[in-house]
Amino acid sequence: MNRRASTARYVLLLTLSTLFLVACGSAANKSAVAACKSEVTGKIEGKFGELDESDMLANARQLDDGDVQVDSVIVFRRGTDQESSQTFNCTVALDDSGEYNRVVRLQINW
């Protein structure tokens, strides 16, 4: 095998590995965001609060212990003179199925 082909295969393998890791992280974050959204929505039911799922996804990160933390904002009574916002953070762990569906911590900063 010549050196050029070997280098090309190495670059291809490295690129594919990176894309795989990004895709896995993205799927984990999406699953964690869905779990947090469900949990927060249950807590603010009837309080005219809104969540921005794209903001939640942009602010999701994997912690050192493997859990996923989502930090975002709840906007209450959007578009009115009583509009206000509160931050929250939510930590999601793997459940028995291997998905990020188990909310282990939710803190709404009232």
C-alpha positions as CSV (number, residue, x, y, z in Angstrom):
1,M,0.0,0.0,0.0
2,N,1.4,3.4,-0.9
3,R,1.7,6.2,1.6
4,R,-0.9,8.4,-0.1
5,A,-3.6,5.7,0.1
6,S,-2.7,5.0,3.7
7,T,-3.0,8.7,4.6
8,A,-6.3,9.0,2.8
9,R,-7.7,6.0,4.7
10,Y,-6.6,7.4,8.0
11,V,-8.2,10.8,7.3
12,L,-11.4,9.0,6.2
13,L,-11.5,6.9,9.3
14,L,-10.9,9.9,11.5
15,T,-13.6,11.9,9.8
16,L,-16.2,9.1,10.1
17,S,-15.3,8.5,13.7
18,T,-15.8,12.2,14.5
19,L,-19.2,12.3,12.7
20,F,-20.3,9.2,14.6
21,L,-19.5,10.8,17.9
22,V,-21.2,14.0,17.0
23,A,-24.3,12.1,15.9
24,C,-24.4,10.1,19.1
25,G,-24.0,13.2,21.2
26,S,-26.7,15.0,19.3
27,A,-29.1,12.0,19.8
28,A,-28.4,11.9,23.5
29,N,-29.0,15.7,23.8
30,K,-32.3,15.5,21.8
31,S,-33.5,12.7,24.1
32,A,-32.5,14.6,27.2
33,V,-34.2,17.8,25.9
34,A,-37.4,15.9,25.4
35,A,-37.3,14.5,28.9
36,C,-36.6,17.9,30.4
37,K,-39.3,19.5,28.3
38,S,-41.8,17.0,29.6
39,E,-40.7,17.5,33.2
40,V,-40.7,21.3,33.1
41,T,-44.0,21.4,31.2
42,G,-45.6,19.3,34.0
43,K,-44.3,21.7,36.7
44,I,-45.5,24.9,35.0
45,E,-48.8,23.6,33.7
46,G,-51.5,26.4,33.9
47,K,-48.9,29.2,34.3
48,F,-48.7,30.3,30.7
49,G,-45.1,29.3,30.3
50,E,-43.3,28.6,27.1
51,L,-40.1,26.7,26.4
52,D,-37.8,27.1,23.4
53,E,-36.7,23.6,22.4
54,S,-34.0,24.9,20.1
55,D,-32.5,27.0,22.9
56,M,-32.6,23.9,25.2
57,L,-30.8,21.8,22.6
58,A,-28.2,24.6,22.1
59,N,-27.6,24.6,25.8
60,A,-27.4,20.9,26.4
61,R,-24.1,19.4,27.4
62,Q,-22.7,16.1,28.5
63,L,-21.3,16.1,32.0
64,D,-18.2,14.2,33.2
65,D,-20.4,11.5,34.8
66,G,-22.2,10.8,31.5
67,D,-25.4,12.6,32.4
68,V,-26.7,15.4,30.2
69,Q,-27.5,18.9,31.6
70,V,-29.9,21.2,29.9
71,D,-29.9,24.9,30.9
72,S,-32.5,27.2,29.4
73,V,-35.3,29.7,30.1
74,I,-39.1,29.6,30.6
75,V,-40.9,32.6,29.3
76,F,-44.2,33.3,31.1
77,R,-47.0,35.3,29.5
78,R,-45.0,36.1,26.3
79,G,-46.0,39.2,24.5
80,T,-47.9,40.8,27.4
81,D,-47.0,43.5,29.8
82,Q,-46.7,40.8,32.4
83,E,-44.0,38.9,30.5
84,S,-41.3,37.4,32.7
85,S,-38.7,34.7,32.4
86,Q,-37.1,32.2,34.8
87,T,-34.0,30.1,34.2
88,F,-33.9,26.4,34.8
89,N,-31.4,23.5,34.7
90,C,-32.3,19.9,34.3
91,T,-30.0,16.9,34.5
92,V,-31.0,13.7,32.7
93,A,-29.4,10.2,33.1
94,L,-29.6,7.0,31.1
95,D,-32.6,4.8,32.0
96,D,-32.8,1.0,31.8
97,S,-33.3,1.1,28.0
98,G,-30.0,3.1,27.5
99,E,-31.8,6.3,26.5
100,Y,-31.6,9.7,28.3
101,N,-35.1,9.7,29.7
102,R,-34.6,9.7,33.5
103,V,-34.7,13.3,34.9
104,V,-32.5,13.1,38.1
105,R,-32.6,16.8,38.9
106,L,-34.7,19.8,37.9
107,Q,-34.2,23.3,39.4
108,I,-36.4,26.2,38.3
109,N,-34.8,29.4,39.6
110,W,-37.9,31.3,40.7
